[in-house]
Amino acid sequence: MIKHIQAGTLNIDFSQGEARLDELMGFASRENEKRGFLFVSKVLGKHIPVKPSVMRHIYNELADLCLIDSPTYVIGMAETATGLGAGVADSLAQKNPDLKVYYQHTTRHQLSHPVWFTLDEIHSHAVDHILYRPNDSVYQGIQSCERLILVDDEMTTGRTLLQLAEGVLERTPSIKELVIVTLVSWLKQDKMKIFEEFSVPVKFVQLVKGEFSFKPDPEFSACLPDNVDDGVCEEESRDDLGRTGLLMPYELLQKEAIYPSNQPNNDPLVVVGTGEHLYHPFLVAEQLEKTGDVVFQSTTRSPILIGDAIQRKIRFAIAHGKVNFIYNLPTERQKLILCESDRLSKQNGLINDQQEEIDNNESTQSLI
């Protein structure tokens, strides 16, 4: 398969799941000189709105492929896979009620909590990841887990997941098996062998698998926006929704403060999560879908060019002069925007009208 995007040309050979390509993903170009291409998931609830029931189906499918039979520790990769990892862990816990399933995700948010270790994602515009030491309520349970499941939306070189696996295995000696879960894996055979050098068996789970090459367009150039959000967030951030560990499944309580932008009615609705704050808003959307027409997506730090799978781009202010983005936000749906804290809600320009819509020429115009 050959796919032309603004940044260049992708040449893809599939070994699994090619028939599901249109169901699972599209393509776009990054506004980033490090890596020009982007595989855009249609089921992740990030860059493309998707029904929560479709997301849950994917979570269940991946959970079934994991086949757990012992206490399990699941870790999702920030930012994009915080929700995917939580969803897989949630489905694993629901399908295996007699087993302990713990979930945690890497983060780019600073907490007043001990750091376990850090890692870096060199192709990303936001390089740094933090994995905090699991909190005391789950630490001993995690230390007794026999299976480690690492979740990301897609894997190209495997470098970041390899760092994560090494760090966790060093600190969790009870682990007897490592499972790498992705929606799409582009990992080449020589890179797979590196994972096989671990002292525990390694299993790979994915819905699409293949290899690709990318030929940049010599006339294309892109650079990061000056005010891109590329550092560690020092604003108030929650430590009870995955950054320091959770026992799954998480129970969504009616009394929880979710800081909505407005209250939903019976109109078609898009529930919007913010940044790493994906899992809790997804559970809200999943509940709302039981009685209405609901889709889910979230905002992101990542700058992406309009074109191909990206048909609409909104840039909005956050703290300290930085910006975030939301892509393909529906125009015909009421919005319910969920931030993780009241302070972050007040700083979110998507809620507070500090936003602009970007057209194909990167000029701006006022949003609704």
Sequence and secondary structure as in RCSB ss.txt:
>XXXX:A:sequence
MIKHIQAGTLNIDFSQGEARLDELMGFASRENEKRGFLFVSKVLGKHIPVKPSVMRHIYNELADLCLIDSPTYVI
GMAETATGLGAGVADSLAQKNPDLKVYYQHTTRHQLSHPVWFTLDEIHSHAVDHILYRPNDSVYQGIQSCERLIL
VDDEMTTGRTLLQLAEGVLERTPSIKELVIVTLVSWLKQDKMKIFEEFSVPVKFVQLVKGEFSFKPDPEFSACLP
DNVDDGVCEEESRDDLGRTGLLMPYELLQKEAIYPSNQPNNDPLVVVGTGEHLYHPFLVAEQLEKTGDVVFQSTT
RSPILIGDAIQRKIRFAIAHGKVNFIYNLPTERQKLILCESDRLSKQNGLINDQQEEIDNNESTQSLI
>XXXX:A:secstr
 EEEETTEEEEEEEEE GGGHHHHEEEEEBS SS  EEEEESSSSSSS B HHHHHHHHHHHHHHH   S EEEE
E TTTTHHHHHHHHHHHHHH TTS EEEEE BSB  SS EEEEEE TTSSS EEEEE   HHHHHHHHT SEEEE
EEEEESS HHHHHHHHHHHHH TT  EEEEEEEEE   HHHHHHHTTSSS EEEEEEEEEEEEEEE TT      
TTB  S B S   SSSSSS EESS    TTS    SS   SS EEEEEBTTB HHHHHHHHHHHTSS EEEEE B
S  B SBTTB  EEEEE GGG EEEEES  SSSEEEE  SSHHHHHT TTTTT EEEE TTS EE   
